[in-house]
Amino acid sequence: MSRLHVFGLWNRESEMYTILTPPQIEMGSGSLASLKEIMATYDSGRVLMVTDKGIRRSGILDRVINAAQKDTNDFDIFDRVLPNPDIAIMEACGQVVAAADYSLIIGLGGGSPMDLAKAAAVLPTNGGRIKPLLGRGMISKPGLPLCLIPTTAGTGSEATQAIVVDDPESQTKVAIWDRHVMPQVAIIDPDLTIGMPAHLTVDTGLDALVHGIEAYTARSSNPIAQAMARECIQLVARHLPGAVTDGNDPKARVGMSLAATLGGLAISNGGLGAIHGLAYPLDTIKHIPHGRTVAIMAPWVMEFNRGGNEATYARIARFLGEDVDNLDVRAASQKALNGFINLMESVGVSPYLAEHGIPPADVDELAKEAFRGAQRLLPSNPRNMTEDDAVRIYRNAATR
């Protein structure tokens, strides 16, 4: 991985921070062709492709194999990936890797196959179990060489030092956060996202947008992460509606792929906050797609967070394309919420829980569960939050 130490010149002038990126990023239309050369670097052994059955059925797997100028028999395929992989499937994939002599792991798909590939690469060299690796910096040994190829534009997992995993025991999402899970190579070819269904474009695109907003506002952020976050927000605001309207629009797809990777780099180096934290039970308990859950919670958490942070949210409003000229900072910060809601409603997503099948009677318990599960992310949220705050946020999101 690439690492850059920088002294900050923002609101904490004397602090140092670290920027981590994959050592090699192949970006742009047609960049999948680089896979042939990348695989030649690891030609001494077998290659495991981690993907899902949908990618296989769509023909994308065949396109990737053809780009490598290889035959299907040159790969072992692990395609038992489901949305939101849990501890058991990650450890099962790790066992597959441990039992063979692989020279390269390739993760192909959205966030779930890529996170599973990350886990499969590090588990064999680090004890084979997920739970001892949970938290920050718990991996002691590098994993196997890893190449990640996203087929959606949202999670940014190809550029992060995180593995997100469902824990059935606690009914929440937990995470491994460690530099050792960063891939050696990321190939981001927007051509692989052309024709992606509109609902998936929406959900993943809104996830990228929330990544930008949370990384920009996090207490743990820094100027480089904020620069990437700012560009992510602007790209999503500019290109998501077009990508939804016309799934074959190459300009929109290029813009969204770039936004997703920048968003991943931004959260990996800047952090997340209460939007992701409070959204988890909507995913793990109510089974709403992840990108949609964070979008639903975003305006209401932003409303809470802007107290004392109005200037930051006024800038976000401008990034979203809102006209904030001649407004005072409080009014301008309100425009960030308006702009976010306008964008999500323009692509068919309501910010109200009731319109996603969650009755008001469920809201308070969901909020308490969300607050409990959000503890690992709340320290980087720009404003301190209590359980009562979380309940009020959920009540605001309940219904029109």
C-alpha positions as CSV (number, residue, x, y, z in Angstrom):
1,M,0.0,0.0,0.0
2,S,1.1,3.6,-0.5
3,R,1.5,5.7,2.6
4,L,2.0,9.4,2.9
5,H,2.6,11.3,6.2
6,V,1.5,14.9,6.2
7,F,1.5,17.6,8.8
8,G,-2.0,19.2,8.9
9,L,-2.6,22.8,8.3
10,W,-6.2,23.0,9.1
11,N,-8.0,23.4,12.4
12,R,-5.6,21.2,14.3
13,E,-2.3,22.6,12.9
14,S,0.2,20.6,14.9
15,E,-1.3,17.1,14.2
16,M,0.1,14.5,11.9
17,Y,-2.0,12.1,9.9
18,T,-1.4,9.1,7.6
19,I,-2.9,8.7,4.1
20,L,-3.2,5.1,2.9
21,T,-4.0,4.1,-0.7
22,P,-3.7,0.9,-2.8
23,P,-0.2,0.9,-4.4
24,Q,-1.7,0.6,-7.8
25,I,-5.0,2.0,-9.1
26,E,-6.0,1.4,-12.7
27,M,-8.8,3.8,-13.4
28,G,-10.9,4.6,-16.4
29,S,-12.9,3.1,-19.3
30,G,-11.0,0.1,-20.6
31,S,-8.7,-0.2,-17.6
32,L,-9.8,-3.9,-17.2
33,A,-7.2,-4.6,-20.0
34,S,-4.5,-4.1,-17.3
35,L,-5.5,-7.4,-15.7
36,K,-3.4,-9.4,-18.1
37,E,-0.2,-7.7,-17.0
38,I,-1.2,-7.7,-13.3
39,M,-1.8,-11.5,-13.4
40,A,1.5,-12.1,-15.1
41,T,3.1,-10.7,-12.0
42,Y,1.6,-13.5,-10.0
43,D,1.8,-16.3,-12.6
44,S,3.5,-18.8,-10.4
45,G,0.4,-20.2,-8.9
46,R,-3.4,-20.5,-8.9
47,V,-5.8,-17.6,-8.8
48,L,-9.0,-17.5,-6.7
49,M,-11.9,-15.4,-8.1
50,V,-14.3,-14.3,-5.3
51,T,-17.6,-13.2,-6.8
52,D,-21.3,-13.9,-6.7
53,K,-23.7,-15.8,-8.9
54,G,-25.3,-12.6,-10.3
55,I,-22.0,-11.5,-11.7
56,R,-21.5,-14.9,-13.2
57,R,-24.9,-14.9,-14.8
58,S,-24.5,-11.4,-16.1
59,G,-21.5,-12.4,-18.2
60,I,-19.2,-10.0,-16.3
61,L,-17.1,-12.9,-15.0
62,D,-16.5,-14.1,-18.5
63,R,-15.5,-10.5,-19.6
64,V,-12.9,-10.4,-16.8
65,I,-11.5,-13.8,-17.7
66,N,-11.3,-12.8,-21.3
67,A,-9.5,-9.5,-20.4
68,A,-6.9,-11.6,-18.6
69,Q,-6.5,-13.7,-21.7
70,K,-7.0,-16.8,-19.6
71,D,-9.3,-19.7,-19.7
72,T,-11.9,-20.4,-17.0
73,N,-9.9,-23.4,-16.0
74,D,-7.1,-21.1,-14.9
75,F,-9.2,-19.8,-12.1
76,D,-10.9,-21.3,-9.1
77,I,-14.2,-19.6,-8.6
78,F,-15.8,-18.9,-5.2
79,D,-19.3,-17.6,-6.0
80,R,-21.2,-18.3,-2.7
81,V,-21.2,-14.6,-1.8
82,L,-24.6,-13.2,-0.6
83,P,-25.4,-9.6,0.2
84,N,-24.0,-8.6,3.6
85,P,-21.7,-11.6,4.1
86,D,-21.5,-12.9,7.7
87,I,-18.7,-14.3,9.8
88,A,-19.4,-17.9,8.7
89,I,-19.1,-17.3,5.0
90,M,-15.9,-15.2,5.4
91,E,-14.3,-17.9,7.4
92,A,-15.4,-20.6,4.9
93,C,-13.8,-18.7,2.1
94,G,-10.7,-18.2,4.2
95,Q,-10.5,-22.0,4.6
96,V,-10.7,-22.5,0.8
97,V,-7.7,-20.2,0.5
98,A,-5.8,-21.9,3.3
99,A,-6.3,-25.3,1.7
100,A,-4.7,-24.3,-1.6
101,D,-1.6,-22.6,-3.0
102,Y,-3.0,-19.3,-4.4
103,S,-0.7,-16.7,-5.7
104,L,-3.5,-14.1,-6.2
105,I,-7.0,-13.4,-4.8
106,I,-9.3,-11.4,-7.1
107,G,-12.5,-9.8,-5.7
108,L,-15.0,-9.1,-8.4
109,G,-18.4,-7.4,-7.7
110,G,-19.9,-4.9,-5.3
111,G,-18.9,-4.4,-1.7
112,S,-19.9,-7.9,-0.5
113,P,-17.6,-9.9,-2.9
114,M,-14.8,-7.4,-2.4
115,D,-15.0,-7.5,1.4
116,L,-15.2,-11.3,1.3
117,A,-12.0,-11.4,-0.9
118,K,-10.2,-9.1,1.6
119,A,-11.1,-11.4,4.4
120,A,-10.1,-14.5,2.4
121,A,-6.7,-12.9,1.7
122,V,-5.8,-12.2,5.3
123,L,-7.5,-15.0,7.3
124,P,-5.0,-17.8,6.4
125,T,-2.0,-15.9,7.7
126,N,-3.8,-14.6,10.8
127,G,-5.4,-17.5,12.5
128,G,-8.4,-18.1,10.3
129,R,-11.0,-16.5,12.6
130,I,-12.8,-13.2,12.1
131,K,-13.6,-12.2,15.7
132,P,-10.0,-11.8,17.0
133,L,-9.4,-9.5,14.0
134,L,-12.3,-7.1,14.7
135,G,-11.5,-3.5,15.5
136,R,-8.5,-1.4,14.5
137,G,-5.0,-2.7,13.8
138,M,-5.6,-6.3,14.9
139,I,-4.0,-8.0,11.9
140,S,-0.3,-8.8,12.5
141,K,0.7,-10.4,9.2
142,P,0.2,-9.4,5.6
143,G,-2.3,-11.5,3.6
144,L,-2.0,-12.9,0.1
145,P,-1.8,-10.6,-2.9
146,L,-5.2,-9.1,-3.6
147,C,-6.7,-7.4,-6.7
148,L,-10.2,-5.8,-6.4
149,I,-12.4,-5.0,-9.4
150,P,-15.7,-3.2,-8.6
151,T,-18.8,-3.7,-10.7
152,T,-20.9,-1.1,-8.9
153,A,-20.2,2.5,-8.0
154,G,-20.8,3.1,-4.4
155,T,-19.1,1.1,-1.6
156,G,-15.5,2.2,-2.5
157,S,-14.3,-1.0,-0.9
158,E,-11.6,-1.3,-3.5
159,A,-9.8,1.6,-1.9
160,T,-10.5,1.1,1.9
161,Q,-8.7,-0.5,4.8
162,A,-12.0,-2.0,6.0
163,I,-13.9,-5.2,6.0
164,V,-17.6,-4.9,7.0
165,V,-19.2,-8.1,8.2
166,D,-22.6,-9.1,9.6
167,D,-22.5,-10.6,13.1
168,P,-25.7,-12.7,13.6
169,E,-25.0,-13.1,17.3
170,S,-25.2,-9.3,17.9
171,Q,-27.5,-8.6,15.0
172,T,-25.3,-5.7,13.8
173,K,-22.4,-4.9,11.5
174,V,-18.9,-5.2,12.8
175,A,-15.7,-4.3,11.1
176,I,-12.0,-5.0,10.7
177,W,-10.1,-1.9,10.1
178,D,-6.4,-2.5,9.2
179,R,-3.9,-1.5,6.5
180,H,-3.2,-5.1,5.8
181,V,-6.6,-5.5,4.0
182,M,-5.8,-2.8,1.5
183,P,-5.5,-4.4,-2.0
184,Q,-2.2,-4.4,-3.9
185,V,-4.2,-3.4,-7.0
186,A,-7.6,-1.9,-7.7
187,I,-9.0,-1.9,-11.2
188,I,-11.9,0.6,-11.6
189,D,-13.4,0.2,-15.1
190,P,-16.7,2.1,-15.4
191,D,-17.5,0.0,-18.5
192,L,-18.3,-2.8,-16.0
193,T,-21.1,-0.7,-14.5
194,I,-22.8,0.2,-17.8
195,G,-26.3,-1.3,-17.8
196,M,-26.4,-1.7,-14.0
197,P,-30.1,-1.7,-12.9
198,A,-31.5,1.6,-11.8
199,H,-32.3,0.5,-8.3
200,L,-28.7,-0.7,-7.8
201,T,-27.4,2.5,-9.3
202,V,-29.4,4.5,-6.8
203,D,-28.5,2.5,-3.7
204,T,-24.8,2.4,-4.4
205,G,-24.7,6.0,-5.6
206,L,-26.3,7.3,-2.5
207,D,-23.9,5.2,-0.4
208,A,-21.0,7.0,-2.2
209,L,-22.6,10.4,-1.5
210,V,-22.9,9.6,2.2
211,H,-19.3,8.5,2.3
212,G,-18.3,11.9,0.9
213,I,-20.4,13.8,3.5
214,E,-19.3,11.7,6.5
215,A,-15.6,11.8,5.5
216,Y,-15.8,15.6,5.0
217,T,-17.4,16.2,8.4
218,A,-15.7,13.6,10.6
219,R,-13.7,14.7,13.6
220,S,-11.0,12.3,12.4
221,S,-10.8,13.8,8.9
222,N,-7.9,15.8,7.4
223,P,-7.4,18.1,4.4
224,I,-6.5,15.3,2.0
225,A,-9.5,13.1,3.0
226,Q,-11.7,16.2,2.8
227,A,-10.5,17.1,-0.7
228,M,-11.4,13.6,-1.9
229,A,-14.7,13.8,-0.1
230,R,-15.5,17.2,-1.6
231,E,-14.9,15.8,-5.1
232,C,-17.0,12.7,-4.3
233,I,-20.0,14.8,-3.3
234,Q,-19.7,17.0,-6.4
235,L,-19.4,14.1,-8.7
236,V,-22.5,12.3,-7.3
237,A,-24.6,15.4,-7.4
238,R,-23.6,15.9,-11.0
239,H,-23.8,12.4,-12.3
240,L,-26.2,10.2,-10.3
241,P,-29.4,11.4,-11.8
242,G,-28.0,10.8,-15.3
243,A,-26.7,7.4,-14.4
244,V,-30.2,6.4,-13.1
245,T,-32.1,7.9,-16.1
246,D,-29.8,6.3,-18.7
247,G,-27.8,3.3,-17.4
248,N,-25.8,3.3,-20.6
249,D,-24.5,6.9,-20.3
250,P,-20.7,6.5,-20.3
251,K,-20.0,10.0,-18.9
252,A,-22.3,9.4,-16.0
253,R,-20.9,6.0,-15.3
254,V,-17.3,7.4,-15.4
255,G,-18.3,10.1,-13.0
256,M,-20.0,7.7,-10.6
257,S,-17.1,5.2,-10.6
258,L,-14.6,8.0,-9.8
259,A,-16.9,9.3,-7.0
260,A,-17.2,5.8,-5.5
261,T,-13.4,5.3,-5.4
262,L,-12.8,8.8,-4.0
263,G,-15.5,8.2,-1.4
264,G,-13.8,5.0,-0.4
265,L,-10.4,6.7,-0.1
266,A,-12.0,9.5,1.9
267,I,-13.7,7.3,4.5
268,S,-10.6,5.1,4.8
269,N,-8.5,8.1,5.6
270,G,-11.0,10.4,7.1
271,G,-13.6,8.3,8.9
272,L,-17.3,7.8,9.2
273,G,-19.9,8.9,11.7
274,A,-23.5,8.6,13.0
275,I,-25.2,8.3,9.6
276,H,-23.7,4.9,9.0
277,G,-23.9,4.0,12.7
278,L,-27.6,4.8,13.1
279,A,-28.5,3.1,9.8
280,Y,-27.2,-0.4,10.7
281,P,-30.4,-1.9,12.1
282,L,-32.3,-0.8,9.0
283,D,-30.0,-3.1,7.2
284,T,-29.4,-6.0,9.6
285,I,-32.9,-6.1,11.1
286,K,-35.2,-4.6,8.5
287,H,-33.2,-5.8,5.5
288,I,-33.3,-2.5,3.5
289,P,-30.3,-2.3,1.1
290,H,-27.3,-0.6,2.8
291,G,-27.0,2.4,0.5
292,R,-30.7,3.2,0.9
293,T,-30.4,2.9,4.7
294,V,-27.7,5.5,5.0
295,A,-29.5,7.8,2.6
296,I,-32.7,7.6,4.7
297,M,-30.8,8.5,7.9
298,A,-28.5,11.1,6.3
299,P,-30.8,14.2,6.3
300,W,-31.8,13.7,9.9
301,V,-28.3,13.1,11.2
302,M,-27.1,16.1,9.2
303,E,-29.8,18.2,10.8
304,F,-28.5,17.1,14.2
305,N,-24.8,17.5,13.3
306,R,-25.0,20.9,11.8
307,G,-25.6,22.4,15.3
308,G,-22.3,24.1,15.9
309,N,-21.0,23.0,12.5
310,E,-23.0,25.4,10.3
311,A,-20.0,26.6,8.2
312,T,-19.1,23.0,7.3
313,Y,-22.6,22.1,6.2
314,A,-22.9,25.4,4.3
315,R,-19.9,24.2,2.2
316,I,-21.5,20.8,1.7
317,A,-24.6,22.7,0.4
318,R,-22.4,24.4,-2.2
319,F,-20.8,21.0,-3.2
320,L,-24.3,19.6,-3.8
321,G,-25.0,22.5,-6.2
322,E,-27.2,24.6,-3.9
323,D,-27.2,28.4,-4.3
324,V,-26.0,29.7,-1.0
325,D,-24.9,33.1,-2.2
326,N,-26.2,36.0,0.0
327,L,-27.4,33.6,2.8
328,D,-26.2,33.6,6.3
329,V,-24.3,30.6,7.5
330,R,-27.3,29.0,9.3
331,A,-29.6,29.3,6.3
332,A,-26.8,28.1,4.0
333,S,-26.3,25.0,6.2
334,Q,-30.0,24.2,6.0
335,K,-29.5,24.0,2.2
336,A,-27.3,21.0,2.7
337,L,-30.3,19.1,4.0
338,N,-32.6,20.4,1.3
339,G,-30.1,19.5,-1.4
340,F,-29.6,16.0,-0.1
341,I,-33.3,15.4,0.1
342,N,-33.9,16.9,-3.3
343,L,-31.3,14.6,-4.8
344,M,-32.5,11.4,-3.2
345,E,-36.1,12.2,-4.1
346,S,-35.1,12.9,-7.7
347,V,-33.9,9.3,-8.0
348,G,-37.0,7.9,-6.3
349,V,-35.9,7.4,-2.6
350,S,-37.9,8.8,0.3
351,P,-36.2,10.1,3.4
352,Y,-39.0,8.8,5.6
353,L,-39.0,5.4,7.3
354,A,-42.7,4.9,7.0
355,E,-42.4,4.9,3.2
356,H,-39.9,2.0,3.5
357,G,-42.3,-0.2,5.4
358,I,-41.2,0.8,9.0
359,P,-44.2,1.7,11.2
360,P,-43.8,4.5,13.7
361,A,-44.3,2.0,16.5
362,D,-41.0,0.4,15.7
363,V,-39.0,3.6,15.7
364,D,-37.9,4.0,19.3
365,E,-36.6,0.4,19.7
366,L,-34.8,0.7,16.4
367,A,-33.2,3.9,17.5
368,K,-32.0,2.4,20.8
369,E,-30.6,-0.6,18.9
370,A,-28.9,1.7,16.4
371,F,-27.3,3.7,19.2
372,R,-25.9,0.6,20.8
373,G,-24.5,-0.7,17.5
374,A,-23.1,2.7,16.5
375,Q,-20.6,3.1,19.4
376,R,-17.5,2.3,17.2
377,L,-18.4,5.2,14.8
378,L,-19.7,7.9,17.2
379,P,-16.3,9.1,18.4
380,S,-15.6,10.5,14.9
381,N,-19.1,12.1,14.5
382,P,-18.8,15.9,14.4
383,R,-21.2,16.3,17.4
384,N,-21.5,14.2,20.6
385,M,-24.7,12.1,20.6
386,T,-26.7,10.5,23.4
387,E,-29.3,7.7,23.1
388,D,-32.0,10.3,23.5
389,D,-30.6,12.2,20.6
390,A,-30.7,9.0,18.5
391,V,-34.3,8.5,19.4
392,R,-35.2,12.0,18.4
393,I,-33.4,11.6,15.1
394,Y,-35.3,8.4,14.4
395,R,-38.6,10.1,15.3
396,N,-37.8,12.9,12.9
397,A,-37.2,10.3,10.2
398,A,-40.4,8.4,11.0
399,T,-43.0,10.0,8.7
400,R,-43.9,13.1,6.8
